[in-house]
Amino acid sequence: MKIKKRPLYLVTDALHYSETAFLKRIAAACQGGVDLVQLREKELTSLQYFQRAYAVKQITDKYQVPLLIDDRLDIAQAVKAAGVHLGQKDLPVEVARRILGPDAIIGATAKTLEQARLAAEQGADYLGVGAIFPTTTHVETVRTSVDTLRAIKQAVNIPVYAIGGLNAANVDAVQPAEVDGVAVVSVIMKARDPLTAAQQLRQQIISVTQ
């Protein structure tokens, strides 16, 4: 299993930070114990995305944290990232697997049992399932119940991450689903102290997922 015992998954949001401030937040989060980083950029040009991914990978490599690129297989290949995360509107998992090969980490978003089973059958290494709670990010979200989250976890034999509005105060809600970890955005990216936020949240997630 490529992803094992990596409970805290950070999905980035630039939030209009300067490049220096953004990278400092990624470094602080990694230092605080983030186990996976997904670089998600919707507005950048290909060149800008490559440059940012390259800079982020220098940080994640330092802390030995796998870097995943949202959507863009070409950017993942260009910076030699660990893999990609694919949404329902992106390339199918099986196509990405053919392009990136057996060693790449390929994650997929799943909001239904059918989507989860298909992604697993096609070779996904993990699933991101949600949104469990309303989010403040600018991406489109559809609510997913904890019951559906649990059903997905029971139906597949790959790690499942809950995502969507989760933080230290409400992460207990996903405990019945017995997920492998939690993916977050705002609770770390908007934190006054990303290092401490990551440390505290990771401990809370471990207590929920064990």
ABEGO torsion letter per residue (X at the ends): XABBGBABBBBBBAGGBBAAAAAAAAAAAAAAGBABBBBBBAABBAAAAAAAAAAAAAAAAAAGBBBBBBGBAAAAAAAGBAEBBBBAABBBAAAAAAAAEAABBBBBBBABAAAAAAAAAAGBABBBBOBABBBABABBBBBBBAAAAAAAAAABABBBBBBGGBBAAAAAAAAAAGBABBBBBAAAAABABAAAAAAAAAAAAAAAAX
